[in-house]
Amino acid sequence: MNITIALHCPNCQSTKIKKNGRKSSGKQNYLCKNCFRQFIGDHALTYKGCHSGLIKRILLMLVRGIGIRDISAIQEVSIRKVLSVPVNSHYAITPRKSYYETLEVDEFWTYVGNKSKKYRLIYAYERKGSEIVAYVWGKRDLKTAKRLREKLIKPGVSFGCICRG
């Protein structure tokens, strides 16, 4: 009994595909004759980073305070994938209130590749309402703190005090 699976190019959805050698991992490589994109036929079956719903799960875990490396291990994806979710997210946070008595500022950080390439997600959080009010990506310096403050002031948010969480 033979089972045939029609392959489609992930880029242009064409069925004009030919085999194009093997990857170093031993997986079959394919080439699309229309757009000349190379791809692995079972990539969507083996790599969990392209599954639907993953981005929502990563964002939920980040909001709940789970670390980047822990999310990577739990979801079985790379740290780079976890970091790319909030970076590439065009989600704009709109604060629920215009005044917060106290905001806590905290950060996630990790490094990718080597320890000199640190990535930091710095965010303002209200503990009572469990709400992230604003966030920025950057270094741990005054310039990034000012950018976070601007993101709070721009939509008209005022606050009594900010403390480090």
Contact map, one row per residue, 1 for C-alpha under 8 A:
111000000000000000000000000000000000000000000000000000000000000000000000000000000000000000000000000000000000000000000000000000000000000000000000000000000000000000000
111100000000000000000000000000000000000000000000000000000000000000000000000000000000000000000000000000000000000000000000000000000000000000000000000000000000000000000
111110000000000000000000000000000000000000000000000000000000000000000000000000000000000000000000000000000000000000000000000000000000000000000000000000000000000000000
011111000000000000000000000000000000000000000000000000000000000000000000000000000000000000000000000000000000000000000000000000000000000000000000000000000000000000000
001111100000000000000000000000000000000000000000000000000000000000000000000000000000000000000000000000000000000000000000000000000000000000000000000000000000000000000
000111110000001000000000000000000000000000000000000000000000000000000000000000000000000000000000000000000000000000000000000000000000000000000000000000000000000000000
000011111000001010000000000000000000000010000000000000000000000000000000000000000000000000000000000000000000000000000000000000000000000000000000000000000000000000000
000001111100111110000000000000000000000000000000000000000000000000000000000000000000000000000000000000000000000000000000000000000000000000000000000000000000000000000
000000111111111010000000000000010000101000000000000000000000000000000000000000000000000000000000000000000000000000000000000000000000000000000000000000000000000000000
000000011111100000000000000000000000001000000000000000000000000000000000000000000000000000000000000000000000000000000000000000000000000000000000000000000000000000000
000000001111100000000000000000000010100000000000000000000000000000000000000000000000000000000000000000000000000000000000000000000000000000000000000000000000000000000
000000001111110000000000000000000110000000000000000000000000000000000000000000000000000000000000000000000000000000000000000000000000000000000000000000000000000000000
000000011111111000000000000000000000000000000000000000000000000000000000000000000000000000000000000000000000000000000000000000000000000000000000000000000000000000000
000000011001111110000000000000010100000000000000000000000000000000000000000000000000000000000000000000000000000000000000000000000000000000000000000000000000000000000
000001111000111110000000000000010000000000000000000000000000000000000000000000000000000000000000000000000000000000000000000000000000000000000000000000000000000000000
000000010000011111000000000000011100000000000000000000000000000000000000000000000000000000000000000000000000000000000000000000000000000000000000000000000000000000000
000000111000011111100000000001111000000000000000000000000000000000000000000000000000000000000000000000000000000000000000000000000000000000000000000000000000000000000
000000000000000111110000000001111000000000000000000000000000000000000000000000000000000000000000000000000000000000000000000000000000000000000000000000000000000000000
000000000000000011111000000111100000000000000000000000000000000000000000000000000000000000000000000000000000000000000000000000000000000000000000000000000000000000000
000000000000000001111100000111100000010000000000000000000000000000000000000000000000000000000000000000000000000000000000000000000000000000000000000000000000000000000
000000000000000000111110000111000000000000000000000000000000000000000000000000000000000000000000000000000000000000000000000000000000000000000000000000000000000000000
000000000000000000011111111110000000000000000000000000000000000000000000000000000000000000000000000000000000000000000000000000000000000000000000000000000000000000000
000000000000000000001111111110000000000000000000000000000000000000000000000000000000000000000000000000000000000000000000000000000000000000000000000000000000000000000
000000000000000000000111111000000000000000000000000000000000000000000000000000000000000000000000000000000000000000000000000000000000000000000000000000000000000000000
000000000000000000000111111000000000000000000000000000000000000000000000000000000000000000000000000000000000000000000000000000000000000000000000000000000000000000000
000000000000000000000111111100000000000000000000000000000000000000000000000000000000000000000000000000000000000000000000000000000000000000000000000000000000000000000
000000000000000000000111111110000000000100000000000000000000000000000000000000000000000000000000000000000000000000000000000000000000000000000000000000000000000000000
000000000000000000111110011111000000000110000000000000000000000000000000000000000000000000000000000000000000000000000000000000000000000000000000000000000000000000000
000000000000000000111110001111100000011110000000000000000000000000000000000000000000000000000000000000000000000000000000000000000000000000000000000000000000000000000
000000000000000011111000000111110000011110000000000000000000000000000000000000000000000000000000000000000000000000000000000000000000000000000000000000000000000000000
000000000000000011110000000011111001111000000000000000000000000000000000000000000000000000000000000000000000000000000000000000000000000000000000000000000000000000000
000000001000011111000000000001111111110000000000000000000000000000000000000000000000000000000000000000000000000000000000000000000000000000000000000000000000000000000
000000000000000111000000000000111111100000000000000000000000000000000000000000000000000000000000000000000000000000000000000000000000000000000000000000000000000000000
000000000001010100000000000000011111000000000000000000000000000000000000000000000000000000000000000000000000000000000000000000000000000000000000000000000000000000000
000000000011000000000000000000011111100000000000000000000000000000000000000000000000000000000000000000000000000000000000000000000000000000000000000000000000000000000
000000000000000000000000000000111111110000000000000000000000000000000000000000000000000000000000000000000000000000000000000000000000000000000000000000000000000000000
000000001010000000000000000000111011111000000000000000000000000000000000000000000000000000000000000000000000000000000000000000000000000000000000000000000000000000000
000000000000000000010000000011110001111100000000000000000000000000000000000000000000000000000000000000000000000000000000000000000000000000000000000000000000000000000
000000001100000000000000000011100000111110100000000000000000000000000000000000000000000000000000000000000000000000000000000000000000000000000000000000000000000000000
000000000000000000000000001111000000011111100000000000000000000000000000000000000000000000000000000000000000000000000000000000000000000000000000000000000000000000000
000000100000000000000000000111000000001111110000000000000000000000000000000000000000000000000000000000000000000000000000000000000000000000000000000000000000000000000
000000000000000000000000000000000000000111111100000000000000000000000000000000000000000000000000000000000000000000000000000000000000000000000000000000000000000000000
000000000000000000000000000000000000001111111110000000000000000000000000000000000000000000000000000000000000000000000000000000000000000000000000000000000000000000000
000000000000000000000000000000000000000011111111011000000000000000000000000000000000000000000000000000000000000000000000000000000000000000000000000000000000000000000
000000000000000000000000000000000000000001111111000000000000000000000000000000000000000000000000000000000000000000000000000000000000000000000000000000000000000000000
000000000000000000000000000000000000000001111111000000000000000000000000000000000000000000000000000000000000000000000000000000000000000000000000000000000000000000000
000000000000000000000000000000000000000000111111110000000000000000000000000010000000000000000000000000000000000000000000000000000000000000000000000000000000000000000
000000000000000000000000000000000000000000011111111000000000000000000000001110000000000000000000000000000000000000000000000000000000000000000000000000000000000000000
000000000000000000000000000000000000000000000011111001000000000000000000000011001000000000000000000000000000000000000000000000000000000000000000000000000000000000000
000000000000000000000000000000000000000000010011111101000000000000000000000000000000000000000000000000000000000000000000000000000000000000000000000000000000000000000
000000000000000000000000000000000000000000010001111111000000000000000000000000000000000000000000000000000000000000000000000000000000000000000000000000000000000000000
000000000000000000000000000000000000000000000000011111100000000000000000000000000000000000000000000000000000000000000000000000000000000000000000000000000000000000000
000000000000000000000000000000000000000000000000001111111000000000000000000000000000000000000000000000000000000000000000000000000000000000000000000000000000000000000
000000000000000000000000000000000000000000000000111111111100000000000000001000000000000000000000000000000000000000000000000000000000000000000000000000000000000000000
000000000000000000000000000000000000000000000000000111111110000000000000000000000000100000000000000000000000000000000000000000000000000000000000000000000000000000000
000000000000000000000000000000000000000000000000000011111111000000000000000000000000000000000000000000000000000000000000000000000000000000000000000000000000000000000
000000000000000000000000000000000000000000000000000011111111100000000000000000000000000000000000000000000000000000000000000000000000000000000000000000000000000000000
000000000000000000000000000000000000000000000000000001111111110000000010000000000100100000000000000000000000000000000000000000000000000000000000000000000000000000000
000000000000000000000000000000000000000000000000000000111111111000000000000000000000110000000000000000000000000000000000000000000000000000000000000000000000000000000
000000000000000000000000000000000000000000000000000000011111111100000000000000000000000000000000000000000000000000000000000000000000000000000000000000000000000000000
000000000000000000000000000000000000000000000000000000001111111111000010000000000000000000000000000000000000000000000000000000000000000000000000000000000000000000000
000000000000000000000000000000000000000000000000000000000111111111110000000000000000000000000000000000000000000000000000000000000000000000000000000000000000000000000
000000000000000000000000000000000000000000000000000000000011111111000000000000000000000000000000000000000000000000000000000000000001000000000000000000000000000000000
000000000000000000000000000000000000000000000000000000000001111111000000000000000000000000000000000000000000000000000000000000000000000000000000000000000000000000000
000000000000000000000000000000000000000000000000000000000000111111100000000000000000000000000000000000000000000000000000000000000000000000000000000000000000000000000
000000000000000000000000000000000000000000000000000000000000111111110110000000000000000000000000000000000000000000000000000000000000000000000000000000000000000000000
000000000000000000000000000000000000000000000000000000000000010011111110000000000000000000000000000000000001000000000000000000000000000000000000000000000000000000000
000000000000000000000000000000000000000000000000000000000000010001111111000000100110000000000000000000000001110000000000000000000000000000000000000000000000000000000
000000000000000000000000000000000000000000000000000000000000000000111111100000100000000000000000000000000000010000000000000000000000000000000000000000000000000000000
000000000000000000000000000000000000000000000000000000000000000001111111110000000000000000000000000000000000000000000000000000000000000000000000000000000000000000000
000000000000000000000000000000000000000000000000000000000100100001111111111100000100000000000000000000000000000000000000000000000000000000000000000000000000000000000
000000000000000000000000000000000000000000000000000000000000000000011111111111100100000000000000000000000000000000000000000000000000000000000000000000000000000000000
000000000000000000000000000000000000000000000000000000000000000000001111111110000000000000000000000000000000000000000000000000000000000000000000000000000000000000000
000000000000000000000000000000000000000000000000000000000000000000000111111100000000000000000000000000000000000000000000000000000000000000000000000000000000000000000
000000000000000000000000000000000000000000000001000001000000000000000011111110000000000000000000000000000000000000000000000000000000000000000000000000000000000000000
000000000000000000000000000000000000000000000001000000000000000000000011111111000000000000000000000000000000000000000000000000000000000000000000000000000000000000000
000000000000000000000000000000000000000000000011100000000000000000000001101111101100000000000000000000000000000000000000000000000000000000000000000000000000000000000
000000000000000000000000000000000000000000000000100000000000000000000001000111111100000000000000000000000000000000000000000000000000000000000000000000000000000000000
000000000000000000000000000000000000000000000000000000000000000000011001000011111110000000000000000000000000000100000000000000000000000000000000000000000000000000000
000000000000000000000000000000000000000000000000000000000000000000000000000001111111000000000000000000000000000100000000000000000000000000000000000000000000000000000
000000000000000000000000000000000000000000000000100000000000000000000000000011111111100000000000000000000000000000000000000000000000000000000000000000000000000000000
000000000000000000000000000000000000000000000000000000000100000000010011000011111111110000000000000000000000000000000000000000000000000000000000000000000000000000000
000000000000000000000000000000000000000000000000000000000000000000010000000000111111111000000000000000000000000000000000000000000000000000000000000000000000000000000
000000000000000000000000000000000000000000000000000000000000000000000000000000011111111100000000000000000000000000000000000000000000000000000000000000000000000000000
000000000000000000000000000000000000000000000000000000100110000000000000000000001111111110000000000000000000000000000000000000000000000000000000000000000000000000000
000000000000000000000000000000000000000000000000000000000010000000000000000000000111111110000000000000000000000000000000000000000000000000000000000000000000000000000
000000000000000000000000000000000000000000000000000000000000000000000000000000000011111110000000000000000000000000000000000000000000000010000000000000000000000000000
000000000000000000000000000000000000000000000000000000000000000000000000000000000001111111000000000000000000000000000000000000000000000000000000000000000000000000000
000000000000000000000000000000000000000000000000000000000000000000000000000000000000111111100000000000000000000000000000000000000000000000000000000000000000000000000
000000000000000000000000000000000000000000000000000000000000000000000000000000000000000111110000000000000000000000000000000000000000000000000000000000000000000000000
000000000000000000000000000000000000000000000000000000000000000000000000000000000000000011111000000000000000000000000000000000000000000000000000000000000000000000000
000000000000000000000000000000000000000000000000000000000000000000000000000000000000000001111100000000000000000000000000000000000000000000000000000000000000000000000
000000000000000000000000000000000000000000000000000000000000000000000000000000000000000000111110000000000000000000000000000000000001110000000000000000000000000000000
000000000000000000000000000000000000000000000000000000000000000000000000000000000000000000011111000000000000000000000000000000000000100000000000000000000010000000000
000000000000000000000000000000000000000000000000000000000000000000000000000000000000000000001111110000000000000000000000000000000001110000000000000000000000100000000
000000000000000000000000000000000000000000000000000000000000000000000000000000000000000000000111110000000000000000000000000000000000000000000000000000000000000000000
000000000000000000000000000000000000000000000000000000000000000000000000000000000000000000000011111100000000000000000000000000000000000000000000000000000000100000000
000000000000000000000000000000000000000000000000000000000000000000000000000000000000000000000011111100000000000000000000000000000000000000000000000000000001110000000
000000000000000000000000000000000000000000000000000000000000000000000000000000000000000000000000111110000000000000000000000000000000000000000000000000000000111000000
000000000000000000000000000000000000000000000000000000000000000000000000000000000000000000000000111111100000000000000000000001000000000000000000000000000000111100000
000000000000000000000000000000000000000000000000000000000000000000000000000000000000000000000000001111100000000000000000000000000000000000000000000000000000001110000
000000000000000000000000000000000000000000000000000000000000000000000000000000000000000000000000000111110000000000000000000001000000000000000000000000000000001111100
000000000000000000000000000000000000000000000000000000000000000000000000000000000000000000000000000111111000000000000000000111100000000000000000000000000000001011100
000000000000000000000000000000000000000000000000000000000000000000000000000000000000000000000000000001111100000000000000000111100000000000000000000000000000000001111
000000000000000000000000000000000000000000000000000000000000000000000000000000000000000000000000000000111110000000000000011110000000000000000000000000000000000001111
000000000000000000000000000000000000000000000000000000000000000000000000000000000000000000000000000000011111000000000000011110000000000000000000000000000000000000011
000000000000000000000000000000000000000000000000000000000000000000000000000000000000000000000000000000001111100000000001111000000000000000000000000000000000000000000
000000000000000000000000000000000000000000000000000000000000000000110000000000000000000000000000000000000111110000000001110000000000000000000000000000000000000000000
000000000000000000000000000000000000000000000000000000000000000000010000000000000000000000000000000000000011111000000111100000000000000000000000000000000000000000000
000000000000000000000000000000000000000000000000000000000000000000011000000000000000000000000000000000000001111100000111000000000000000000000000000000000000000000000
000000000000000000000000000000000000000000000000000000000000000000000000000000000000000000000000000000000000111111111110000000000000000000000000000000000000000000000
000000000000000000000000000000000000000000000000000000000000000000000000000000110000000000000000000000000000011111101110000000000000000000000000000000000000000000000
000000000000000000000000000000000000000000000000000000000000000000000000000000000000000000000000000000000000001111101000000000000000000000000000000000000000000000000
000000000000000000000000000000000000000000000000000000000000000000000000000000000000000000000000000000000000001111111000000000000000000000000000000000000000000000000
000000000000000000000000000000000000000000000000000000000000000000000000000000000000000000000000000000000000001111111100000000000000000000000000000000000000000000000
000000000000000000000000000000000000000000000000000000000000000000000000000000000000000000000000000000000000001001111100000000000000000000000000000000000000000000000
000000000000000000000000000000000000000000000000000000000000000000000000000000000000000000000000000000000000001111111110000000000000000000000000000000000000000000000
000000000000000000000000000000000000000000000000000000000000000000000000000000000000000000000000000000000000111100111111000000000000000000000000000000000000000000000
000000000000000000000000000000000000000000000000000000000000000000000000000000000000000000000000000000000000111100001111100000000000000011100000000000000000000000000
000000000000000000000000000000000000000000000000000000000000000000000000000000000000000000000000000000000011110000000111110000000000000011110000000000000000000000000
000000000000000000000000000000000000000000000000000000000000000000000000000000000000000000000000000000000011100000000011111000000000001111000000000000000000000000000
000000000000000000000000000000000000000000000000000000000000000000000000000000000000000000000000000000001111000000000001111100000000001111000000000100000000000000000
000000000000000000000000000000000000000000000000000000000000000000000000000000000000000000000000000000001110000000000000111110000001111100000000000100000000000000000
000000000000000000000000000000000000000000000000000000000000000000000000000000000000000000000000000000111100000000000000011111000001111000000000000100000000000000000
000000000000000000000000000000000000000000000000000000000000000000000000000000000000000000000000000000111100000000000000001111100111110000000000000000000000000000000
000000000000000000000000000000000000000000000000000000000000000000000000000000000000000000000000000101110000000000000000000111111111100000000000000000000000000000000
000000000000000000000000000000000000000000000000000000000000000000000000000000000000000000000000000000110000000000000000000011111110000000000000000000000000000000000
000000000000000000000000000000000000000000000000000000000000000000000000000000000000000000000000000000000000000000000000000001111110000000000000000000000000000000000
000000000000000000000000000000000000000000000000000000000000000000000000000000000000000000000000000000000000000000000000000001111110000000000000000000000000000000000
000000000000000000000000000000000000000000000000000000000000000000000000000000000000000000000000000000000000000000000000000011111111000000000000000000000000000000000
000000000000000000000000000000000000000000000000000000000000000000000000000000000000000000000000000000000000000000000000000011111111100000000000000000000000000000000
000000000000000000000000000000000000000000000000000000000000001000000000000000000000000000001010000000000000000000000000001111000111111000000000000000000000000000000
000000000000000000000000000000000000000000000000000000000000000000000000000000000000000000001110000000000000000000000000001111000011111000000000000000010000000000000
000000000000000000000000000000000000000000000000000000000000000000000000000000000000000000001010000000000000000000000000001110000001111100000000000100110000000000000
000000000000000000000000000000000000000000000000000000000000000000000000000000000000000000000000000000000000000000000000111100000001111110000000000100100000000000000
000000000000000000000000000000000000000000000000000000000000000000000000000000000000000000000000000000000000000000000000111000000000011111000001001100000000000000000
000000000000000000000000000000000000000000000000000000000000000000000000000000000000001000000000000000000000000000000011110000000000001111100001000000000000000000000
000000000000000000000000000000000000000000000000000000000000000000000000000000000000000000000000000000000000000000000011110000000000000111110001000000000000000000000
000000000000000000000000000000000000000000000000000000000000000000000000000000000000000000000000000000000000000000000011000000000000000011111001000000000000000000000
000000000000000000000000000000000000000000000000000000000000000000000000000000000000000000000000000000000000000000000001000000000000000001111101100000000000000000000
000000000000000000000000000000000000000000000000000000000000000000000000000000000000000000000000000000000000000000000000000000000000000000111111100000000000000000000
000000000000000000000000000000000000000000000000000000000000000000000000000000000000000000000000000000000000000000000000000000000000000000011111110000000000000000000
000000000000000000000000000000000000000000000000000000000000000000000000000000000000000000000000000000000000000000000000000000000000000000001111111000000000000000000
000000000000000000000000000000000000000000000000000000000000000000000000000000000000000000000000000000000000000000000000000000000000000111111111111100000000000000000
000000000000000000000000000000000000000000000000000000000000000000000000000000000000000000000000000000000000000000000000000000000000000000011111111110000000000000000
000000000000000000000000000000000000000000000000000000000000000000000000000000000000000000000000000000000000000000000000000000000000000000000111111111000000000000000
000000000000000000000000000000000000000000000000000000000000000000000000000000000000000000000000000000000000000000000000000000000000000100000011111111100000000000000
000000000000000000000000000000000000000000000000000000000000000000000000000000000000000000000000000000000000000000000000011100000000011100000001111111110000000000000
000000000000000000000000000000000000000000000000000000000000000000000000000000000000000000000000000000000000000000000000000000000000000000000000111111111000000000000
000000000000000000000000000000000000000000000000000000000000000000000000000000000000000000000000000000000000000000000000000000000000000000000000011111111100000000000
000000000000000000000000000000000000000000000000000000000000000000000000000000000000000000000000000000000000000000000000000000000000011000000000001111111110000000000
000000000000000000000000000000000000000000000000000000000000000000000000000000000000000000000000000000000000000000000000000000000000110000000000000111111111110000000
000000000000000000000000000000000000000000000000000000000000000000000000000000000000000000000000000000000000000000000000000000000000000000000000000011111111110000000
000000000000000000000000000000000000000000000000000000000000000000000000000000000000000000000000000000000000000000000000000000000000000000000000000001111111100000000
000000000000000000000000000000000000000000000000000000000000000000000000000000000000000000000100000000000000000000000000000000000000000000000000000000111111100000000
000000000000000000000000000000000000000000000000000000000000000000000000000000000000000000000000010000000000000000000000000000000000000000000000000000011111110000000
000000000000000000000000000000000000000000000000000000000000000000000000000000000000000000000010111100000000000000000000000000000000000000000000000000011111111000000
000000000000000000000000000000000000000000000000000000000000000000000000000000000000000000000000011100000000000000000000000000000000000000000000000000011001111100000
000000000000000000000000000000000000000000000000000000000000000000000000000000000000000000000000001111100000000000000000000000000000000000000000000000000000111111000
000000000000000000000000000000000000000000000000000000000000000000000000000000000000000000000000000111000000000000000000000000000000000000000000000000000000011111000
000000000000000000000000000000000000000000000000000000000000000000000000000000000000000000000000000011100000000000000000000000000000000000000000000000000000001111100
000000000000000000000000000000000000000000000000000000000000000000000000000000000000000000000000000001111000000000000000000000000000000000000000000000000000001111110
000000000000000000000000000000000000000000000000000000000000000000000000000000000000000000000000000001111000000000000000000000000000000000000000000000000000000011111
000000000000000000000000000000000000000000000000000000000000000000000000000000000000000000000000000000011100000000000000000000000000000000000000000000000000000001111
000000000000000000000000000000000000000000000000000000000000000000000000000000000000000000000000000000011100000000000000000000000000000000000000000000000000000000111
